[in-house]
Amino acid sequence: MSDSTPTNVPAGWYPDPRDSSWQRWWDGLGWTEHAVPAASGSVQPAQTDAAQYPQAPAAPSTPLRPDIQTNTVWIWLVVLLPLVMLPTIFLIDWRGYLESSLDMSSLDTANPMLPSVGMTLTSVGLSIAGFVVAGIGVLFAWLDWRELKRRGIQKPFHWAWAFLALVVTNGVYVIGRGVILRRQTGKGLAPVWVWIAVSALSVIVGVVYAGMIMGEMFDIIFEQTGNLQVS
């Protein structure tokens, strides 16, 4: 909070220009990090009589930079990347998996719903694809972070937070980035809102498709039950 501008205001405790309920130490040149509550007994007014001097200048705040363009092609790729994996749920033969699992469970009651070899390979393939997509997202986050620094953003949200996409979601980087940009430029939340929309769409599609799979399972159970009764 120091200010390098020379001033004739002597060092001492003065009301904090940012919060009058605190007093902050003015070292004669600028505000320091030393502050105490205004009612604290640790402040000794005898050190300096603030009433005899003009108010010390307030520490300059960091000006907003609305002139900086916050959107990059990389952040939009980060936000939209989860949509790449969304269609993969339609590539799985869920009915075939359910039929084979129910047939195997009727033969081996100790291991119900055993996955077929094909289903196992499909699951492994999708897991690998998910890690690859998350890794690409980390690369895009790094490119976005580098571009923001080039444009003049001070300490943009670090790209390494994008690694949490491997265990949680890529939203950690998107939201953190938006908060930092909002503080420095007064804007930058558009990718956050788009990410929320993408996440909501993914959840809705997942819930609807899960309901369809449950319906398929009940149809297969009813069909197998009917065949057993006929036989």
C-alpha positions as a Markdown table, in Angstrom:
| # | Residue | x | y | z |
|---|---|---|---|---|
| 1 | Met | 0.0 | 0.0 | 0.0 |
| 2 | Ser | 3.0 | 2.3 | -0.1 |
| 3 | Asp | 3.0 | 5.5 | -2.2 |
| 4 | Ser | 6.4 | 6.8 | -3.5 |
| 5 | Thr | 5.1 | 10.3 | -3.9 |
| 6 | Pro | 6.9 | 12.7 | -1.4 |
| 7 | Thr | 4.6 | 14.4 | 1.2 |
| 8 | Asn | 5.1 | 16.6 | 4.2 |
| 9 | Val | 2.7 | 14.5 | 6.3 |
| 10 | Pro | 4.7 | 13.0 | 9.2 |
| 11 | Ala | 4.7 | 9.3 | 10.1 |
| 12 | Gly | 2.0 | 8.2 | 12.4 |
| 13 | Trp | -1.3 | 6.4 | 12.9 |
| 14 | Tyr | -4.1 | 7.8 | 10.7 |
| 15 | Pro | -7.7 | 6.6 | 9.8 |
| 16 | Asp | -7.4 | 4.0 | 7.1 |
| 17 | Pro | -8.7 | 5.7 | 3.9 |
| 18 | Arg | -10.3 | 2.4 | 2.9 |
| 19 | Asp | -12.0 | 1.6 | 6.2 |
| 20 | Ser | -12.5 | 4.3 | 8.8 |
| 21 | Ser | -13.0 | 1.6 | 11.5 |
| 22 | Trp | -9.2 | 0.9 | 11.3 |
| 23 | Gln | -6.1 | 3.0 | 11.7 |
| 24 | Arg | -3.1 | 2.4 | 9.4 |
| 25 | Trp | 0.5 | 3.4 | 9.8 |
| 26 | Trp | 1.7 | 6.2 | 7.5 |
| 27 | Asp | 5.5 | 6.0 | 7.3 |
| 28 | Gly | 5.9 | 9.5 | 5.9 |
| 29 | Leu | 6.0 | 8.3 | 2.3 |
| 30 | Gly | 3.1 | 5.9 | 1.9 |
| 31 | Trp | 0.7 | 3.6 | 3.7 |
| 32 | Thr | 2.2 | 0.4 | 5.1 |
| 33 | Glu | 0.6 | -3.0 | 5.8 |
| 34 | His | 0.4 | -2.3 | 9.6 |
| 35 | Ala | -3.1 | -1.6 | 10.7 |
| 36 | Val | -5.1 | -2.0 | 13.9 |
| 37 | Pro | -8.8 | -1.4 | 14.8 |
| 38 | Ala | -9.5 | 2.3 | 15.5 |
| 39 | Ala | -10.6 | 1.4 | 19.1 |
| 40 | Ser | -7.5 | -0.7 | 19.8 |
| 41 | Gly | -5.5 | 0.3 | 22.8 |
| 42 | Ser | -2.3 | -0.5 | 21.0 |
| 43 | Val | -2.6 | 2.8 | 19.1 |
| 44 | Gln | -0.9 | 5.6 | 21.0 |
| 45 | Pro | -2.2 | 9.0 | 19.8 |
| 46 | Ala | 0.7 | 10.7 | 21.6 |
| 47 | Gln | 3.0 | 9.6 | 18.8 |
| 48 | Thr | 1.4 | 12.1 | 16.5 |
| 49 | Asp | -1.6 | 14.4 | 16.7 |
| 50 | Ala | -3.5 | 13.7 | 13.5 |
| 51 | Ala | -5.7 | 16.7 | 14.1 |
| 52 | Gln | -2.7 | 19.0 | 13.5 |
| 53 | Tyr | -2.0 | 17.6 | 10.0 |
| 54 | Pro | -4.0 | 17.2 | 6.9 |
| 55 | Gln | -5.4 | 13.8 | 6.0 |
| 56 | Ala | -2.6 | 11.6 | 4.5 |
| 57 | Pro | -3.3 | 10.8 | 0.9 |
| 58 | Ala | -5.1 | 7.6 | 0.2 |
| 59 | Ala | -3.3 | 4.6 | -1.3 |
| 60 | Pro | -4.0 | 4.5 | -5.0 |
| 61 | Ser | -6.3 | 1.7 | -6.0 |
| 62 | Thr | -5.6 | -0.4 | -9.1 |
| 63 | Pro | -7.5 | 1.2 | -12.0 |
| 64 | Leu | -9.8 | -1.0 | -14.0 |
| 65 | Arg | -8.7 | -1.9 | -17.5 |
| 66 | Pro | -11.9 | -2.2 | -19.5 |
| 67 | Asp | -9.8 | -1.7 | -22.6 |
| 68 | Ile | -8.3 | -5.2 | -22.3 |
| 69 | Gln | -10.1 | -7.8 | -24.4 |
| 70 | Thr | -10.7 | -10.7 | -22.1 |
| 71 | Asn | -12.1 | -13.3 | -24.5 |
| 72 | Thr | -9.7 | -15.6 | -26.3 |
| 73 | Val | -10.3 | -18.5 | -28.6 |
| 74 | Trp | -8.6 | -20.7 | -26.0 |
| 75 | Ile | -11.1 | -20.1 | -23.2 |
| 76 | Trp | -14.0 | -20.8 | -25.5 |
| 77 | Leu | -12.4 | -24.1 | -26.5 |
| 78 | Val | -12.0 | -24.9 | -22.7 |
| 79 | Val | -15.6 | -24.1 | -22.1 |
| 80 | Leu | -17.0 | -26.1 | -25.1 |
| 81 | Leu | -14.6 | -29.0 | -24.8 |
| 82 | Pro | -16.9 | -31.1 | -22.5 |
| 83 | Leu | -19.4 | -31.3 | -25.4 |
| 84 | Val | -17.0 | -33.5 | -27.3 |
| 85 | Met | -17.6 | -36.3 | -24.8 |
| 86 | Leu | -21.3 | -35.9 | -24.6 |
| 87 | Pro | -22.2 | -37.8 | -27.8 |
| 88 | Thr | -20.2 | -40.8 | -26.7 |
| 89 | Ile | -23.0 | -42.0 | -24.5 |
| 90 | Phe | -25.0 | -42.6 | -27.7 |
| 91 | Leu | -22.3 | -44.8 | -29.1 |
| 92 | Ile | -22.7 | -47.5 | -26.4 |
| 93 | Asp | -25.0 | -50.4 | -27.1 |
| 94 | Trp | -26.8 | -50.2 | -23.8 |
| 95 | Arg | -29.5 | -52.6 | -24.8 |
| 96 | Gly | -27.0 | -55.3 | -25.8 |
| 97 | Tyr | -25.1 | -54.7 | -22.6 |
| 98 | Leu | -28.3 | -55.0 | -20.5 |
| 99 | Glu | -29.4 | -58.2 | -22.3 |
| 100 | Ser | -26.0 | -59.9 | -22.0 |
| 101 | Ser | -25.7 | -58.8 | -18.3 |
| 102 | Leu | -29.2 | -60.1 | -17.4 |
| 103 | Asp | -28.5 | -63.4 | -19.2 |
| 104 | Met | -25.2 | -63.9 | -17.4 |
| 105 | Ser | -26.7 | -62.9 | -14.1 |
| 106 | Ser | -29.4 | -65.6 | -14.5 |
| 107 | Leu | -26.6 | -68.2 | -14.9 |
| 108 | Asp | -24.3 | -66.8 | -12.2 |
| 109 | Thr | -26.2 | -65.5 | -9.2 |
| 110 | Ala | -23.1 | -64.8 | -7.4 |
| 111 | Asn | -22.0 | -62.1 | -9.9 |
| 112 | Pro | -25.1 | -60.3 | -11.2 |
| 113 | Met | -24.9 | -57.8 | -14.0 |
| 114 | Leu | -21.4 | -58.9 | -15.1 |
| 115 | Pro | -20.2 | -56.7 | -17.9 |
| 116 | Ser | -19.4 | -58.2 | -21.2 |
| 117 | Val | -15.9 | -58.1 | -22.7 |
| 118 | Gly | -17.1 | -55.6 | -25.3 |
| 119 | Met | -18.6 | -53.3 | -22.7 |
| 120 | Thr | -15.4 | -53.5 | -20.6 |
| 121 | Leu | -13.3 | -52.4 | -23.6 |
| 122 | Thr | -15.8 | -49.7 | -24.4 |
| 123 | Ser | -15.6 | -48.3 | -20.9 |
| 124 | Val | -11.8 | -48.4 | -20.9 |
| 125 | Gly | -11.8 | -46.6 | -24.3 |
| 126 | Leu | -14.1 | -43.9 | -23.0 |
| 127 | Ser | -12.0 | -43.4 | -19.9 |
| 128 | Ile | -8.9 | -43.0 | -22.0 |
| 129 | Ala | -10.7 | -40.6 | -24.2 |
| 130 | Gly | -11.9 | -38.6 | -21.2 |
| 131 | Phe | -8.3 | -38.2 | -19.9 |
| 132 | Val | -7.2 | -37.1 | -23.4 |
| 133 | Val | -9.9 | -34.5 | -23.6 |
| 134 | Ala | -9.0 | -33.2 | -20.1 |
| 135 | Gly | -5.4 | -33.0 | -21.1 |
| 136 | Ile | -6.2 | -31.0 | -24.2 |
| 137 | Gly | -8.3 | -28.7 | -21.9 |
| 138 | Val | -5.2 | -28.1 | -19.8 |
| 139 | Leu | -3.2 | -27.1 | -22.9 |
| 140 | Phe | -5.9 | -24.7 | -23.9 |
| 141 | Ala | -6.0 | -23.2 | -20.4 |
| 142 | Trp | -2.2 | -22.6 | -20.6 |
| 143 | Leu | -2.5 | -20.9 | -24.0 |
| 144 | Asp | -5.4 | -18.8 | -22.6 |
| 145 | Trp | -3.3 | -17.8 | -19.5 |
| 146 | Arg | -0.3 | -16.9 | -21.6 |
| 147 | Glu | -2.5 | -14.8 | -23.9 |
| 148 | Leu | -4.0 | -12.9 | -21.0 |
| 149 | Lys | -0.6 | -12.1 | -19.6 |
| 150 | Arg | 0.5 | -10.8 | -23.0 |
| 151 | Arg | -2.6 | -8.5 | -23.1 |
| 152 | Gly | -1.6 | -7.0 | -19.7 |
| 153 | Ile | -3.7 | -8.9 | -17.1 |
| 154 | Gln | -1.8 | -8.9 | -13.8 |
| 155 | Lys | -1.4 | -12.4 | -12.4 |
| 156 | Pro | -4.3 | -14.1 | -14.3 |
| 157 | Phe | -5.8 | -17.2 | -12.7 |
| 158 | His | -3.2 | -19.9 | -13.1 |
| 159 | Trp | -3.7 | -22.4 | -15.8 |
| 160 | Ala | -2.7 | -25.3 | -13.6 |
| 161 | Trp | -6.1 | -25.3 | -12.0 |
| 162 | Ala | -7.3 | -26.8 | -15.2 |
| 163 | Phe | -5.8 | -30.1 | -14.0 |
| 164 | Leu | -8.8 | -30.4 | -11.7 |
| 165 | Ala | -10.8 | -31.4 | -14.8 |
| 166 | Leu | -9.3 | -34.8 | -14.4 |
| 167 | Val | -11.0 | -35.3 | -11.0 |
| 168 | Val | -13.8 | -32.7 | -10.7 |
| 169 | Thr | -14.6 | -30.2 | -13.5 |
| 170 | Asn | -12.9 | -27.7 | -15.8 |
| 171 | Gly | -15.2 | -25.1 | -14.2 |
| 172 | Val | -12.6 | -24.4 | -11.5 |
| 173 | Tyr | -10.4 | -22.7 | -14.0 |
| 174 | Val | -13.2 | -21.0 | -15.9 |
| 175 | Ile | -14.8 | -19.5 | -12.8 |
| 176 | Gly | -11.5 | -18.5 | -11.2 |
| 177 | Arg | -10.4 | -16.9 | -14.4 |
| 178 | Gly | -13.7 | -14.9 | -14.5 |
| 179 | Val | -13.3 | -13.6 | -11.0 |
| 180 | Ile | -9.8 | -12.3 | -11.6 |
| 181 | Leu | -10.8 | -10.7 | -14.9 |
| 182 | Arg | -13.8 | -9.1 | -13.3 |
| 183 | Arg | -11.6 | -7.5 | -10.6 |
| 184 | Gln | -9.1 | -6.1 | -13.1 |
| 185 | Thr | -11.3 | -5.2 | -16.1 |
| 186 | Gly | -14.9 | -5.1 | -14.9 |
| 187 | Lys | -15.8 | -7.8 | -17.4 |
| 188 | Gly | -14.9 | -11.4 | -18.4 |
| 189 | Leu | -17.8 | -13.4 | -17.1 |
| 190 | Ala | -19.3 | -14.4 | -20.4 |
| 191 | Pro | -17.3 | -17.8 | -20.5 |
| 192 | Val | -18.6 | -18.5 | -17.0 |
| 193 | Trp | -22.2 | -18.2 | -18.0 |
| 194 | Val | -21.6 | -20.3 | -21.2 |
| 195 | Trp | -19.9 | -23.0 | -19.0 |
| 196 | Ile | -22.9 | -23.0 | -16.7 |
| 197 | Ala | -25.2 | -23.5 | -19.7 |
| 198 | Val | -23.0 | -26.3 | -21.1 |
| 199 | Ser | -22.9 | -28.0 | -17.7 |
| 200 | Ala | -26.7 | -27.8 | -17.4 |
| 201 | Leu | -27.2 | -29.2 | -20.8 |
| 202 | Ser | -24.8 | -32.1 | -20.0 |
| 203 | Val | -26.8 | -32.9 | -16.8 |
| 204 | Ile | -30.1 | -32.8 | -18.6 |
| 205 | Val | -29.0 | -35.1 | -21.4 |
| 206 | Gly | -27.5 | -37.5 | -18.8 |
| 207 | Val | -30.6 | -37.6 | -16.8 |
| 208 | Val | -32.9 | -38.1 | -19.8 |
| 209 | Tyr | -30.6 | -40.8 | -21.2 |
| 210 | Ala | -30.4 | -42.6 | -17.9 |
| 211 | Gly | -34.2 | -42.7 | -17.8 |
| 212 | Met | -34.2 | -44.2 | -21.3 |
| 213 | Ile | -31.7 | -46.9 | -20.2 |
| 214 | Met | -33.9 | -47.7 | -17.2 |
| 215 | Gly | -36.9 | -48.1 | -19.5 |
| 216 | Glu | -34.9 | -50.4 | -21.7 |
| 217 | Met | -33.9 | -52.5 | -18.7 |
| 218 | Phe | -37.4 | -52.9 | -17.5 |
| 219 | Asp | -38.6 | -53.9 | -21.0 |
| 220 | Ile | -35.9 | -56.6 | -21.2 |
| 221 | Ile | -36.8 | -57.9 | -17.8 |
| 222 | Phe | -40.5 | -58.1 | -18.7 |
| 223 | Glu | -39.6 | -59.8 | -22.0 |
| 224 | Gln | -37.4 | -62.4 | -20.3 |
| 225 | Thr | -40.1 | -63.0 | -17.6 |
| 226 | Gly | -42.7 | -63.5 | -20.3 |
| 227 | Asn | -40.5 | -65.9 | -22.2 |
| 228 | Leu | -39.9 | -67.9 | -19.0 |
| 229 | Gln | -43.6 | -68.1 | -18.3 |
| 230 | Val | -44.4 | -69.3 | -21.9 |
| 231 | Ser | -41.7 | -72.0 | -21.7 |
